[in-house]
Amino acid sequence: MRYYHTPALVPIVADASLKAFAAPKLKRPQYKRNGEVRLKWKPNRDDRKNRPTYYIVYRFYGKNIGDMEDPANILHITPFHQNKKKTVFYDKNPEINVNYTYIITSVNREHLEGKPSEAKVITIGKPRA
């Protein structure tokens, strides 16, 4: 059950002392036969010993990064403390004939968001039969 239209981020701890994580490595999105977009990423090499607490997946319309301050652009927040080497997320509701730009950010346990991944653009066509 979803109570709010857009996801919300947890506020940063007031006396945060940890450094932000480096940008995760987002692979090229893949448009699947079932109409979903698969996103796969892993932590930055600098962060592999002390992995991020969670990730934020952003999706923007068009071929450019939009406003990261607008919660409408947050597509997904991963569950906390998964501690995986690679993470996969499926965008289950892409529109047909639309360009999307995806980025991922890593978040530490004080809820400080790191730098965004390299932006990846995909054009959504009609699902293959």
SULDACOR-V842846 format. One record per residue. N is the residue number from 1. RES is the residue in one small letter. SS is DSSP state (H for helix, E for strand, C for the rest). PSI is psi in whole degrees, 0 to 359 (999 if undefined). D_FIRST is the distance of its C-alpha to the first C-alpha in whole Angstrom. Layout:
<<N RES SS PSI D_FIRST> <N RES SS PSI D_FIRST>>
This chain:
<<1 m C 137 0> <2 r C 123 4> <3 y C 336 7> <4 y C 151 9> <5 h C 324 11> <6 t C 149 13> <7 p C 156 13> <8 a C 147 15> <9 l C 149 18> <10 v C 135 19> <11 p C 150 23> <12 i C 140 26> <13 v C 135 27> <14 a C 318 30> <15 d C 45 33> <16 a C 133 32> <17 s C 350 35> <18 l C 152 33> <19 k C 156 34> <20 a C 152 31> <21 f C 156 31> <22 a C 169 33> <23 a C 131 31> <24 p C 166 30> <25 k E 103 31> <26 l E 127 29> <27 k C 170 30> <28 r C 129 31> <29 p C 148 27> <30 q E 128 28> <31 y E 120 27> <32 k C 162 26> <33 r C 330 27> <34 n C 4 24> <35 g C 3 23> <36 e C 159 21> <37 v E 125 23> <38 r E 127 23> <39 l E 132 24> <40 k E 135 26> <41 w E 168 27> <42 k E 161 29> <43 p C 157 30> <44 n C 149 33> <45 r H 323 36> <46 d H 343 37> <47 d H 15 33> <48 r C 335 34> <49 k C 319 35> <50 n C 90 32> <51 r C 154 29> <52 p C 152 27> <53 t C 319 24> <54 y E 173 21> <55 y E 155 21> <56 i E 128 20> <57 v E 122 20> <58 y E 142 21> <59 r E 128 22> <60 f E 144 24> <61 y E 140 26> <62 g C 192 29> <63 k C 18 32> <64 n C 157 31> <65 i C 130 29> <66 g C 209 28> <67 d C 110 27> <68 m C 347 25> <69 e C 347 24> <70 d C 114 22> <71 p H 344 18> <72 a H 340 18> <73 n H 355 20> <74 i E 117 18> <75 l E 323 16> <76 h E 146 15> <77 i E 122 15> <78 t C 157 16> <79 p C 150 16> <80 f C 148 19> <81 h C 46 22> <82 q C 331 22> <83 n C 45 26> <84 k C 152 26> <85 k C 323 29> <86 k E 146 27> <87 t E 141 24> <88 v E 139 22> <89 f E 141 19> <90 y E 122 19> <91 d E 107 18> <92 k C 352 17> <93 n C 47 17> <94 p C 147 21> <95 e C 151 23> <96 i C 145 26> <97 n C 42 29> <98 v E 144 28> <99 n E 136 29> <100 y E 146 26> <101 t E 129 27> <102 y E 142 25> <103 i E 158 26> <104 i E 142 24> <105 t E 150 25> <106 s E 145 26> <107 v E 136 25> <108 n C 179 27> <109 r C 348 26> <110 e C 9 27> <111 h C 26 24> <112 l C 120 27> <113 e E 135 26> <114 g C 189 29> <115 k C 149 31> <116 p C 154 29> <117 s C 172 30> <118 e C 137 32> <119 a C 140 30> <120 k E 129 30> <121 v E 140 30> <122 i E 142 29> <123 t E 124 30> <124 i E 120 28> <125 g C 193 30> <126 k C 141 29> <127 p C 143 28> <128 r C 143 31> <129 a C 999 32>>
